[in-house]
Amino acid sequence: MTGPEQDIVSLLCQRGLTLGVVESATGGLLSHLITNVPGSSNCYLGSITSYSNQAKINLVGVSEGSINQHGAVSPQVVEEMAQRGRRALDVDICVADTGIAGPGGSTPEKPVGLFYIGLSHKGGTFSRKHIFTGSREENKHRAAETALTWVKEYLQSLG
């Protein structure tokens, strides 16, 4: 089974671009999938797995105020993760994720399966909201696959 990560590595290398990842809820899965691709070391520079709020603040540079005001699982925080991760990892494109994999951790406003994925490039910083309805492991895999598909689509849109 191959996913979008093969195409991502090809597209990055063809365009002379670099990619970095800031992961929370996927816990390193994005990085794992990308580094399974031979040649990924030519364009994938690394990742920060910032599972705790403190790691998001200390390692990535997310504002404590943003976390306090919006919560770690929010479009504001994932956009900061992507934007500041791009700077911290010194990459052209950074993809980030934050979410509630389950089975616990939900609130009435933020259900299990809620994920935000962020993407930052010189063209802007964006986020997308997704709600997955599987087990913890299924939610993590769907979030990783969704993030990688978005990166692939974004790279293709660059022409």
Backbone torsions as a table, in degrees:
resi	resn	phi	psi	omega
1	MET	NA	124.5	176.8
2	THR	-116.1	145.8	-179.9
3	GLY	-115.0	-167.5	-177.9
4	PRO	-67.6	-12.4	-176.5
5	GLU	-62.7	-33.0	176.8
6	GLN	-60.2	-48.9	-179.5
7	ASP	-65.9	-36.7	179.5
8	ILE	-59.9	-48.6	-178.9
9	VAL	-61.4	-44.2	178.7
10	SER	-61.0	-47.1	-178.5
11	LEU	-64.5	-42.7	178.6
12	LEU	-60.5	-48.5	-177.7
13	CYS	-65.2	-41.1	178.3
14	GLN	-60.2	-37.8	-175.5
15	ARG	-92.8	-3.3	-179.1
16	GLY	67.1	33.3	-178.9
17	LEU	-108.0	158.6	177.7
18	THR	-118.4	152.6	-177.5
19	LEU	-127.0	143.2	171.4
20	GLY	-134.4	163.7	-176.4
21	VAL	-133.5	138.7	168.8
22	VAL	-121.6	111.4	-175.0
23	GLU	-110.8	143.6	168.8
24	SER	-121.3	-80.2	-172.7
25	ALA	-64.9	-25.9	179.0
26	THR	-83.7	-9.2	169.2
27	GLY	57.0	29.2	178.8
28	GLY	106.7	-4.1	-177.4
29	LEU	-64.3	-40.7	178.1
30	LEU	-58.4	-49.3	-179.9
31	SER	-60.5	-42.4	179.1
32	HIS	-59.0	-47.7	-178.1
33	LEU	-64.3	-42.6	-179.1
34	ILE	-66.4	-42.9	-176.7
35	THR	-75.8	-6.1	171.8
36	ASN	-73.3	-15.9	-176.7
37	VAL	-85.7	121.8	176.1
38	PRO	-58.5	135.8	-179.6
39	GLY	90.1	-4.0	-178.3
40	SER	-62.2	-24.7	-179.7
41	SER	-65.9	-14.6	178.2
42	ASN	-77.0	-17.9	-174.9
43	CYS	-141.4	-11.7	178.6
44	TYR	-103.1	116.3	-172.5
45	LEU	-93.7	-22.7	178.0
46	GLY	151.0	-175.1	-177.0
47	SER	-146.6	162.1	170.3
48	ILE	-124.6	121.7	173.7
49	THR	-97.0	102.8	-175.2
50	SER	-109.3	78.4	-174.0
51	TYR	-72.8	-40.8	-179.0
52	SER	-90.1	159.2	175.6
53	ASN	-60.3	-38.9	-178.7
54	GLN	-63.5	-39.0	177.4
55	ALA	-67.0	-37.6	176.7
56	LYS	-60.3	-40.5	-179.0
57	ILE	-74.0	-52.6	-172.3
58	ASN	-75.8	-40.9	-175.0
59	LEU	-90.5	-38.6	-174.4
60	VAL	-96.0	-33.1	-178.0
61	GLY	97.5	17.4	175.7
62	VAL	-65.7	141.2	179.9
63	SER	-69.9	130.5	176.2
64	GLU	-60.1	-35.6	178.5
65	GLY	-61.6	-39.3	178.5
66	SER	-64.3	-42.6	179.4
67	ILE	-65.3	-44.3	-180.0
68	ASN	-65.5	-39.0	-176.2
69	GLN	-78.7	-42.1	-172.2
70	HIS	-109.7	-18.0	-174.8
71	GLY	89.0	154.7	-177.7
72	ALA	-64.3	-29.3	179.4
73	VAL	-98.7	86.9	-176.6
74	SER	-157.8	157.3	177.6
75	PRO	-64.3	-34.9	-179.5
76	GLN	-62.8	-45.8	-177.3
77	VAL	-70.3	-41.8	-179.1
78	VAL	-66.1	-33.9	176.9
79	GLU	-67.0	-39.6	175.5
80	GLU	-64.5	-39.0	178.5
81	MET	-60.1	-44.6	-178.6
82	ALA	-68.8	-45.6	-176.9
83	GLN	-67.6	-46.7	-178.6
84	ARG	-75.2	-29.6	175.0
85	GLY	-66.1	-36.1	177.3
86	ARG	-60.4	-41.1	178.9
87	ARG	-71.1	-47.8	-176.3
88	ALA	-62.3	-38.2	-178.1
89	LEU	-92.0	-7.0	179.8
90	ASP	54.2	56.7	-178.9
91	VAL	-121.4	162.5	176.8
92	ASP	-74.3	-39.5	-177.7
93	ILE	-131.6	137.3	175.8
94	CYS	-131.1	133.0	174.8
95	VAL	-112.4	142.4	-176.7
96	ALA	-136.7	157.4	174.3
97	ASP	-143.3	150.0	172.6
98	THR	-149.2	143.9	-177.4
99	GLY	-176.6	-177.5	179.3
100	ILE	-117.2	97.6	-175.2
101	ALA	-71.4	-30.8	179.0
102	GLY	97.1	178.1	0.7
103	PRO	-78.3	-16.2	179.2
104	GLY	-102.9	-172.8	174.2
105	GLY	92.6	0.6	-176.3
106	SER	-87.2	163.1	171.7
107	THR	-133.1	169.0	177.9
108	PRO	-57.1	-34.0	-179.2
109	GLU	-83.4	-23.8	-175.5
110	LYS	-130.5	92.9	-176.0
111	PRO	-76.8	162.4	171.1
112	VAL	-56.9	137.6	179.9
113	GLY	95.8	-6.7	177.8
114	LEU	-75.7	124.2	177.2
115	PHE	-132.3	145.7	168.0
116	TYR	-117.8	134.6	177.2
117	ILE	-117.0	133.8	-179.9
118	GLY	-118.2	151.5	177.9
119	LEU	-140.9	131.7	179.3
120	SER	-129.1	135.5	179.6
121	HIS	-151.0	168.0	-179.7
122	LYS	-57.8	-22.2	178.5
123	GLY	-77.7	-7.5	178.6
124	GLY	143.0	174.8	177.9
125	THR	-124.3	131.1	-171.6
126	PHE	-134.3	160.7	173.2
127	SER	-141.2	154.7	176.8
128	ARG	-134.2	141.5	178.9
129	LYS	-100.1	137.7	177.7
130	HIS	-138.3	146.2	172.5
131	ILE	-125.4	117.2	179.8
132	PHE	-103.9	154.3	-173.5
133	THR	-128.2	43.9	179.6
134	GLY	-115.6	-163.8	173.6
135	SER	-72.6	174.0	178.1
136	ARG	-53.4	-50.8	-177.8
137	GLU	-65.5	-40.9	177.5
138	GLU	-62.5	-42.0	179.3
139	ASN	-62.8	-41.7	177.8
140	LYS	-62.6	-45.0	-179.5
141	HIS	-65.9	-41.7	179.5
142	ARG	-65.9	-38.7	178.3
143	ALA	-64.4	-43.4	179.5
144	ALA	-63.4	-45.6	179.7
145	GLU	-62.7	-41.4	179.4
146	THR	-65.1	-42.5	178.7
147	ALA	-63.1	-45.2	-179.3
148	LEU	-66.1	-38.2	177.7
149	THR	-62.4	-40.3	178.7
150	TRP	-64.8	-43.2	178.3
151	VAL	-59.7	-44.7	179.0
152	LYS	-59.7	-48.5	179.8
153	GLU	-61.6	-40.2	179.9
154	TYR	-63.8	-45.4	178.6
155	LEU	-61.3	-41.2	178.6
156	GLN	-64.0	-34.1	-178.7
157	SER	-71.2	-17.4	180.0
158	LEU	-74.3	-13.7	175.6
159	GLY	85.4	NA	NA
